[in-house]
Amino acid sequence: MFDTSVNRRAIRSGVAVVVAGLFVVEGVHAAPPAPVPGGPKPRLVAHAFAHGGAFVAARSFARGVEASLTKDSRVAYVPMEAVLLDAAADDKALADADAKVGAARAKIEELDLAVATKLLKAAIAAYEKLLHRLAARPKPIEPLVDAYKLLTAARFIDGDQEGAREALRRARVLDPELAYDAKLFPPKMRRVFTEVKLLQDELGKGTVAVTSDPPGAEVLVNGVSAGIAPLKLPGLASGLNYITLLQPGYLPTTTSVEVVGGEEKKVDQALGRFDDDPAPLLERTRASLGELTLSSAMRDLARRLKADLLLLAFVREEGENVNLSLYLYDVRTGKLVRSVKKTVPRAEVEATAAIMATEIEPGTAAAVDLALTKPRAKKPNLVWAYAVKFRRWKYFWPTVAVTGALVLTAIILGVTVQPQAPFDPRWGVVLTTGRGPGWSF
């Protein structure tokens, strides 16, 4: 029988090849790319998922996160809605509407009332269409009120008494405290103001019950947030009111409702979808939250949102408390950078969200591996560059297989026969270290 001894040099060579292969495989995404000085900031898009009926908590959480991220100068934070909608076009349309209102004011002073009326109608149509964008302004409904005030003046001066009353009535629905402006209206308009106010007081207030499909949409009444659908809105002034529904991943929808005092109107609105609908991607992404690497759904979502970084939250209510989970993914490296989890009372969700966003923000001590700050200059590592290039070569795995076979052959050829070693009849072979008696098994 034979005694076998392993050639240690052959073993070391084989181990070196295997370790080198593993190093190359692991190192493909080992370091995230650092930004070029003066180049564009990493684009970060955030989204909060509501579990069950935690819509209010999810909205509060999203507001807190946004308040923190907008102050971080190291990233370019973009709300998901701004990506899905053409925010630049909307901003331009609102700027054009503002310009039309200014031009109409000048035309009224020139008594060019027909042109003023035309400009104001166009501006009002733009404001009504983009009420969801006006909501971001400090005084969201003020531009629309100003446009209706000017339209009231233009019609009254032009002799259209009924048209002036209707425009004034709409302005007072939006702003119940609207008062007579001696600089804008002629003295005879005081009587019209009094009549419209008395009529609205006589008509009283009504109620609107709002539901959305899917449920959980944020409800804006005349540009001001009122809660989460399904929702009942009592105490609305008689006349034309605007109900806007906002739901992440869906088109914003505005409906005008003629409220009647003492009555309840119903608004049951199905939210529109985008042409390139992100809702399926969001659902698939929700299922993979917490994974250490980007799922295919996350990659598709990041591509759809043109994001370098994804900040994804999961909000779930448990009794009087809310469980908050926040995950930061670097799309460039395909990895989860950091996650933060907390449980807080409902009233503290928004404030806690801002703190969590600060803890997880790119560039902080907790997430320095994002490499958002430029590292000290180093000489290029040519060996590493060739190793990565070799790993991405289409014949990498066949080469590894052949190399493995050669290593195994080298080990087998390295076996030597040593007759002086003791023979164990139980196994027929014994391995030795080459320095003394063998180890039997």
MIPALUM-622422 format. One record per residue (C-alpha): x, y, z; residue in one letter. Coordinates in pm, whole numbers, plus 50000, padded with zeros to 5 digits. Layout:
> X;Y;Z;a .
...
END
This chain:
> 50000;50000;50000;m .
> 50097;50365;49965;f .
> 50163;50644;50213;d .
> 50077;50992;50081;t .
> 50224;51334;50161;s .
> 50091;51666;50025;v .
> 50332;51906;49863;n .
> 50290;52222;50069;r .
> 50407;52453;49792;r .
> 50132;52321;49563;a .
> 49872;52374;49836;i .
> 49988;52731;49896;r .
> 49968;52806;49525;s .
> 49616;52667;49503;g .
> 49500;52863;49808;v .
> 49653;53181;49666;a .
> 49461;53141;49340;v .
> 49132;53078;49522;v .
> 49181;53378;49756;v .
> 49271;53603;49463;a .
> 48957;53495;49280;g .
> 48739;53564;49579;l .
> 48904;53904;49623;f .
> 48828;54002;49268;v .
> 48466;53883;49293;v .
> 48405;54069;49620;e .
> 48586;54382;49510;g .
> 48371;54468;49210;v .
> 48150;54691;49428;h .
> 48392;54735;49717;a .
> 48414;55114;49704;a .
> 48142;55358;49598;p .
> 48243;55623;49346;p .
> 48349;55957;49482;a .
> 48202;56265;49315;p .
> 48418;56483;49097;v .
> 48492;56817;49271;p .
> 48256;57077;49132;g .
> 48048;56808;48962;g .
> 47679;56738;49012;p .
> 47559;56634;49356;k .
> 47422;56281;49403;p .
> 47051;56287;49326;r .
> 46847;56156;49621;l .
> 46481;56059;49591;v .
> 46274;55961;49897;a .
> 45948;55772;49940;h .
> 45749;55653;50245;a .
> 45541;55334;50235;f .
> 45232;55321;50460;a .
> 45143;54982;50605;h .
> 44772;54916;50643;g .
> 44599;55243;50722;g .
> 44902;55439;50845;a .
> 44850;55709;50582;f .
> 44853;56005;50821;v .
> 45170;55883;50994;a .
> 45338;55820;50657;a .
> 45259;56174;50544;r .
> 45396;56318;50869;s .
> 45707;56104;50833;f .
> 45760;56221;50473;a .
> 45732;56587;50579;r .
> 45991;56539;50853;g .
> 46236;56365;50621;v .
> 46193;56632;50355;e .
> 46253;56911;50607;a .
> 46589;56754;50692;s .
> 46700;56662;50341;l .
> 46632;57004;50190;t .
> 46895;57146;50428;k .
> 47166;56897;50323;d .
> 47391;57073;50073;s .
> 47579;56752;49989;r .
> 47293;56592;49798;v .
> 47039;56709;49544;a .
> 46713;56610;49712;y .
> 46419;56574;49474;v .
> 46066;56483;49592;p .
> 45932;56184;49401;m .
> 45634;56385;49279;e .
> 45869;56640;49123;a .
> 46038;56361;48926;v .
> 45717;56201;48803;l .
> 45555;56534;48715;l .
> 45717;56791;48491;d .
> 45796;57032;48773;a .
> 45988;57271;48549;a .
> 45694;57303;48309;a .
> 45453;57353;48602;d .
> 45672;57626;48751;d .
> 45688;57800;48414;k .
> 45309;57781;48377;a .
> 45262;57936;48722;l .
> 45514;58209;48644;a .
> 45327;58286;48321;d .
> 44999;58302;48519;a .
> 45157;58544;48767;d .
> 45275;58759;48477;a .
> 44924;58758;48324;k .
> 44775;58881;48652;v .
> 45030;59163;48665;g .
> 44957;59256;48304;a .
> 44582;59247;48370;a .
> 44622;59491;48659;r .
> 44796;59734;48425;a .
> 44525;59688;48160;k .
> 44251;59767;48416;i .
> 44427;60094;48499;e .
> 44434;60166;48123;e .
> 44063;60068;48104;l .
> 44147;59801;47845;d .
> 43895;59575;48017;l .
> 43847;59314;47744;a .
> 44217;59229;47737;v .
> 44232;59234;48117;a .
> 43941;58989;48140;t .
> 44101;58755;47887;k .
> 44434;58757;48073;l .
> 44265;58692;48407;l .
> 44058;58399;48279;k .
> 44375;58236;48142;a .
> 44557;58291;48472;a .
> 44267;58149;48675;i .
> 44254;57838;48454;a .
> 44629;57781;48511;a .
> 44598;57829;48889;y .
> 44304;57587;48910;e .
> 44493;57324;48714;k .
> 44805;57360;48929;l .
> 44653;57400;49274;l .
> 44874;57114;49394;h .
> 45178;57323;49300;r .
> 45037;57640;49457;l .
> 45009;57443;49781;a .
> 45388;57465;49815;a .
> 45375;57846;49836;r .
> 45356;58022;50176;p .
> 45009;58156;50087;k .
> 44882;57892;49843;p .
> 44543;58035;49754;i .
> 44640;58405;49743;e .
> 44723;58417;49366;p .
> 44381;58275;49278;l .
> 44204;58518;49514;v .
> 44393;58812;49362;d .
> 44296;58701;49011;a .
> 43927;58679;49108;y .
> 43947;59022;49277;k .
> 44083;59179;48960;l .
> 43823;58998;48752;l .
> 43554;59138;48982;t .
> 43686;59492;48927;a .
> 43721;59449;48549;a .
> 43366;59318;48511;r .
> 43213;59581;48739;f .
> 43385;59869;48561;i .
> 43279;59716;48228;d .
> 42915;59714;48344;g .
> 42884;59337;48400;d .
> 42717;59344;48743;q .
> 42625;58975;48759;e .
> 42968;58869;48638;g .
> 43129;59088;48905;a .
> 42910;58934;49178;r .
> 42997;58580;49067;e .
> 43371;58653;49063;a .
> 43350;58821;49404;l .
> 43153;58529;49546;r .
> 43424;58285;49431;r .
> 43695;58506;49582;a .
> 43513;58517;49918;r .
> 43470;58136;49923;v .
> 43848;58108;49899;l .
> 43906;58392;50144;d .
> 43606;58451;50376;p .
> 43786;58750;50530;e .
> 43819;58931;50198;l .
> 43740;59300;50249;a .
> 43666;59593;50022;y .
> 43982;59744;49870;d .
> 43938;60116;49801;a .
> 44253;60123;49586;k .
> 44120;59857;49350;l .
> 43740;59891;49351;f .
> 43530;60197;49272;p .
> 43313;60333;49560;p .
> 42996;60174;49419;k .
> 43152;59830;49474;m .
> 43098;59863;49852;r .
> 42731;59780;49803;r .
> 42818;59471;49598;v .
> 43055;59351;49873;f .
> 42779;59389;50133;t .
> 42525;59202;49918;e .
> 42759;58910;49848;v .
> 42853;58878;50216;k .
> 42487;58879;50327;l .
> 42399;58619;50063;l .
> 42678;58384;50176;q .
> 42576;58421;50539;d .
> 42218;58337;50444;e .
> 42316;58031;50240;l .
> 42518;57892;50531;g .
> 42781;57621;50521;k .
> 42784;57270;50381;g .
> 42977;56945;50405;t .
> 43179;56744;50155;v .
> 43262;56374;50208;a .
> 43576;56273;50019;v .
> 43693;55923;49930;t .
> 43978;55825;49702;s .
> 44078;55518;49504;d .
> 44327;55405;49624;p .
> 44251;55526;49977;p .
> 44496;55736;50171;g .
> 44525;56036;49939;a .
> 44602;56371;50098;e .
> 44305;56608;50066;v .
> 44356;56978;49996;l .
> 44060;57213;50030;v .
> 44114;57532;49829;n .
> 44489;57463;49830;g .
> 44520;57394;50205;v .
> 44582;57046;50347;s .
> 44278;56914;50536;a .
> 44364;56549;50608;g .
> 44371;56202;50455;i .
> 44089;56038;50256;a .
> 43839;55902;50341;p .
> 43749;56231;50506;l .
> 43442;56438;50587;k .
> 43481;56816;50555;l .
> 43215;57016;50743;p .
> 43184;57393;50757;g .
> 43269;57474;50395;l .
> 43138;57803;50259;a .
> 42853;57785;50008;s .
> 42982;57822;49655;g .
> 43258;57674;49442;l .
> 43524;57491;49647;n .
> 43830;57309;49510;y .
> 43909;56957;49634;i .
> 44259;56833;49541;t .
> 44378;56475;49601;l .
> 44748;56389;49624;l .
> 44889;56036;49643;q .
> 45257;55946;49581;p .
> 45285;55758;49252;g .
> 44955;55893;49115;y .
> 44855;56201;48919;l .
> 44725;56490;49134;p .
> 44354;56548;49078;t .
> 44149;56863;49143;t .
> 43768;56867;49146;t .
> 43546;57174;49184;s .
> 43243;57122;49408;v .
> 42945;57357;49440;e .
> 42877;57345;49812;v .
> 42520;57412;49928;v .
> 42446;57522;50282;g .
> 42300;57251;50502;g .
> 42372;56975;50249;e .
> 42642;56710;50210;e .
> 42812;56656;49877;k .
> 43018;56348;49795;k .
> 43345;56333;49604;v .
> 43454;55980;49515;d .
> 43765;56022;49301;q .
> 43974;55755;49128;a .
> 44329;55884;49099;l .
> 44485;55891;48755;g .
> 44793;55693;48658;r .
> 45108;55814;48488;f .
> 45185;55695;48136;d .
> 45494;55522;48275;d .
> 45315;55406;48589;d .
> 45553;55367;48888;p .
> 45292;55205;49116;a .
> 45387;54842;49028;p .
> 45756;54924;49085;l .
> 45673;55078;49423;l .
> 45483;54767;49530;e .
> 45769;54538;49425;r .
> 46018;54765;49599;t .
> 45818;54755;49923;r .
> 45853;54375;49930;a .
> 46235;54397;49918;s .
> 46291;54668;50180;l .
> 46574;54584;50417;g .
> 46769;54364;50176;e .
> 47144;54426;50180;l .
> 47162;54474;49804;t .
> 46937;54645;49553;l .
> 46662;54424;49418;s .
> 46572;54434;49051;s .
> 46261;54636;49144;a .
> 46475;54895;49325;m .
> 46707;54925;49027;r .
> 46411;54974;48794;d .
> 46261;55232;49031;l .
> 46592;55419;49058;a .
> 46619;55421;48679;r .
> 46263;55553;48652;r .
> 46334;55826;48909;l .
> 46688;55898;48780;k .
> 46818;55856;49135;a .
> 47173;55798;49262;d .
> 47043;55741;49615;l .
> 46711;55596;49731;l .
> 46582;55681;50078;l .
> 46292;55444;50147;l .
> 46076;55441;50459;a .
> 45826;55193;50598;f .
> 45564;55325;50842;v .
> 45344;55094;51050;r .
> 45106;55174;51334;e .
> 45083;54959;51647;e .
> 44822;55090;51888;g .
> 44915;55442;51993;e .
> 45272;55406;51864;n .
> 45422;55409;51516;v .
> 45709;55191;51396;n .
> 45944;55381;51164;l .
> 46205;55217;50943;s .
> 46435;55413;50714;l .
> 46670;55258;50454;y .
> 46935;55437;50249;l .
> 47044;55260;49929;y .
> 47331;55367;49704;d .
> 47224;55285;49350;v .
> 47579;55329;49219;r .
> 47716;55049;49436;t .
> 47396;54847;49457;g .
> 47414;54822;49836;k .
> 47222;54917;50149;l .
> 47432;55186;50317;v .
> 47249;55218;50645;r .
> 46913;55163;50813;s .
> 46755;55329;51117;v .
> 46451;55206;51312;k .
> 46252;55371;51590;k .
> 45915;55338;51765;t .
> 45751;55663;51877;v .
> 45407;55803;51971;p .
> 45198;55936;51681;r .
> 45249;56299;51782;a .
> 45628;56265;51752;e .
> 45644;56108;51405;v .
> 45735;56420;51207;e .
> 46002;56542;51451;a .
> 46149;56192;51478;t .
> 46158;56158;51100;a .
> 46376;56470;51074;a .
> 46615;56325;51334;i .
> 46629;55987;51158;m .
> 46702;56155;50825;a .
> 46987;56343;50991;t .
> 47126;56018;51133;e .
> 47112;55844;50797;i .
> 47207;56137;50574;e .
> 47491;56076;50329;p .
> 47824;56209;50447;g .
> 47749;56180;50820;t .
> 47972;55973;51045;a .
> 47715;55694;51029;a .
> 47730;55673;50651;a .
> 48083;55777;50560;v .
> 48119;55481;50324;d .
> 47907;55669;50073;l .
> 48224;55869;49998;a .
> 48033;56187;49922;l .
> 48337;56389;50024;t .
> 48644;56377;49802;k .
> 48909;56143;49950;p .
> 49276;56223;49958;r .
> 49432;56182;49616;a .
> 49592;55843;49558;k .
> 49795;55692;49281;k .
> 49588;55472;49054;p .
> 49608;55103;49145;n .
> 49678;54939;48808;l .
> 49677;54588;48955;v .
> 49332;54646;49099;w .
> 49207;54800;48774;a .
> 49322;54497;48574;y .
> 49171;54264;48838;a .
> 48830;54431;48806;v .
> 48857;54428;48429;k .
> 48943;54057;48439;f .
> 48646;53988;48670;r .
> 48411;54150;48416;r .
> 48559;53954;48126;w .
> 48301;53720;47974;k .
> 48546;53427;47998;y .
> 48618;53488;48370;f .
> 48435;53184;48506;w .
> 48563;52940;48240;p .
> 48915;53062;48323;t .
> 48854;53010;48695;v .
> 48730;52656;48623;a .
> 49036;52570;48416;v .
> 49266;52725;48677;t .
> 49096;52523;48950;g .
> 49148;52204;48751;a .
> 49517;52288;48704;l .
> 49555;52357;49078;v .
> 49395;52023;49161;l .
> 49627;51850;48915;t .
> 49928;52021;49075;a .
> 49821;51899;49418;i .
> 49779;51543;49295;i .
> 50119;51549;49121;l .
> 50269;51683;49441;g .
> 50187;51363;49627;v .
> 50501;51168;49717;t .
> 50552;50813;49837;v .
> 50731;50772;50172;q .
> 50773;50403;50265;p .
> 50912;50492;50610;q .
> 50579;50624;50730;a .
> 50364;50384;50931;p .
> 50077;50209;50755;f .
> 49731;50205;50904;d .
> 49540;49902;50781;p .
> 49208;50070;50865;r .
> 49237;50316;50580;w .
> 49527;50202;50365;g .
> 49682;50550;50349;v .
> 49828;50801;50593;v .
> 49900;51170;50541;l .
> 50218;51318;50681;t .
> 50357;51664;50727;t .
> 50696;51557;50591;g .
> 50853;51615;50935;r .
> 50780;51293;51111;g .
> 50527;51020;51156;p .
> 50199;51065;50972;g .
> 49855;51157;51110;w .
> 49618;50866;51085;s .
> 49245;50918;51039;f .
END
